[in-house]
Amino acid sequence: MKNIIKIGAILLIGFNTMQADNRLDQIEQELKFIKMKQQQMMSRAIEEKATFNHIFRKYHSDEVKALRGWLYLINETDHNTRYFLSNSDTWIKYVILPRLKFEMNNDEFAYVKKMVNTALESQASQPDKLIMKRYKTMSDLNLRRVPLLLDIVKKEVFPKGTILDVEYSLYHDDGEWGYIVSKRGWVNMRYLREVR
C-alpha cells in the first residue's frame, strides 16, 4: 500500500511538474508575442514620426506651420483637447486641409488628412477643464482661432483693459490658453488678470 501511495505521489508530482512546465511554456510564448507586438508598434511609431517629419520639413507655408502646431498641440497638451478639437476641427478640415491639397503631392496629402482624422477621432473622449472666470487684458491682446503663436490664426485684437469671460483652458509650450466662447477664439492667459 505504501508503494502505491509513493507511486501515486510521484505521478502526481510529475503531472503537476508537467502542468507547470506547460504553463511556463505558455507564458513564455505569450511574452514573446507581446514583445513582438511592442516592437511592431515601436517600428510603426518611428516610421510615422519619420514620415511626419519628412513631409512637414518639405513645406514652409503658414498653413503647414498651423497644421503642424495643431497636431503637436493635440499630442502634447496636458488636458482639454476635446474642447479644443470641437472648436478647431471645422477650421482644420475646411480651411487648412483644402489649401494643403494644392501644396502637397497626393500621397503626402492623403497621409496628412489621415493623421488629422485620426487625431479628431482619438481625442474625442478627453475631458474639458471648465474655468468660467472673468479677466481683464493687461495689454493689447490677440484673439486666435487656435492657441498657436502664428499670424495665420489671428482673428482680432482686444485693447488693453478689455473684460473677457474665459470658459475653458488648456496648457502647452506657450503657457495657458483660455477659450472665449462668445468670440470663438483663444487668448494667451499670461496677459490677463482675473477680475474679482
N, C-alpha and C positions, 0 to 999 in steps of 0.2 A: 504494500500500500504506500509506504514511504517513497518507493521508487516511482510509482505512478504520480504521486504528488510532485516529486522532483522533476520528472519529465514534463508534467503539466506546467509547472512554474517556469521551466526552461523554455518550453514552447511559447508560453505567454510573454515572457521577456523577449524572446526572439521576434514574436509577432509585433509587440509594442515597438521594438527597435526598428523593424521594417517599416512600420507606420510612421515613426519619427523620421526615418531616412527619406521616405516618400514625401512627407510634409516639407522637410528641408529642401528636397529637390524642387518641389512645387514653389516654395518661397523663393528659392534661387532663380527659378525661371521667371517668376513674377517681377523680381527685382531687375533682372536683365531686360525684360520687356519695358519696365518703367524707365530704366536708364536709356534704352534705345529711343523711346518716345521723347524723353527730355532732350536728347541730342538732336533729334529731328526738329523739335520746336526751337531749340537754340539756333540751329542752322538756318531755319526759316526766318527767324527774327533777325539774324545777321544779314541774310540776303535782302530782307525787306528794308533794313536800315541802309544797306549799300545802295539799293535801287532808289530809295527815297533821297538820299544824299546826292546820288548821281544826277537825278532829274532836277532837283532844286538848285544844284550848283550850275547847271547849264543855262538857267533862265534868271533874268535880273529885273523883270518888270515889277511894278508896285503890286500888281495882282498876285504874282508868285510870292513876294515877300509877305503879303497879307495872308495868303493861304498857309504858307509855312508857319507863320506866327499863330494862326488859328489852330492848326494841328498840334503845334507844340503846346499851346495853352491848354488844350483838351487833355493832353497826356501828362502835363506837368503841374497842373493846378492842384492845390490841396483839397478843394471841395467845390461844390456848387456848379459843376459843369452842365448838369441837366438844364438849369435855367438859362445858362449862357447859350447852350445849343439851341434851345427853343426860341431864343430871340436873335440868333445869328444864322440859322440854317437857311432861311429864305435868301438872305444876302449872299451867302456862300453858293447856294445852288443856282440862283437866278441872275446873279451879277458877276461874281468872280469866276465860277466854272465856265460859263459861256465865253468869257473873254479869253480864258486859257485854252479853249478848244482851238482857237485860231493861232495860238502861240506855240503849242506843243505838237509833236507828231502823234498819230493816232494811238499807238501803243502806250506812250507815256501818259497821254490824257486819260485813257481807259484805266490805267493803274492809279492815277491821282483821284479820279472820280470814285473808284472802288474804295480807296482809303477814306475819302470823305464820307461815303455812305456807311462804311464800317464804323467810323467814329460816331456818326449820328445814331446808329443803332445800338452800339455797345455802351454808350453813356446815358441812355435814356432813363435808367433807373437810379441815377445818382441823386442824393438828397439836395434840397435847397437850403441856403442859410438866409433866413429872414432877419432883416435888421429893423426896418421901419423906424428910421430916425431922421431928424431934420438937421441939416448942416448949412453953414454959410461959407461961400467961397472966399478964400484969403487973398486971391489974386485972380486975374482973368483966367478962365479955365475952359479947356476944350471938352466938348461933348463928343464922344466917339461911338461909331457903330459897334465896334468890338474893342475890348481893352488891350489895344496894341498902340505903341508909340510910332505910328506911321501917318503921313499926311493923307493917304488914301482913305483912312477910316474916319476922318474928322467930319462932324455934322454941323456944329455951330460953336460959338464961344459965349460962355456966361461971364458977364462983367464981375469984377470984384464986388463982394457984398451981396451977391445973389443968394437967396434962400432956396435950398433944394431938399426934396424928400427922397431919401435913398431907401429902396426896399430890399435889395439883395446885394451880396458882395461875393467876391472871390479873390484869392491870392495867387500871385505868380511872381516871376522875377522882378517885375517893375513895381511890386508892392501890392497894396489892397486896392481893388477897384469896386466902385458902387454902381448899381444899375438904377436908373431913374425911369420908372415905367411910363410916366406921362410923356416923356421925351424919347422913349425907346432908344436909350443910349447909355454909355458908361463914362464915368469920371474917375480920375485918379484921386484917391481919398487923402493922399498926403497934403493936398491943397485945400482941404476942408476942415472946418472946426465945428464941432457939434453945438447946436443951439439948444439950450435947456429952457 
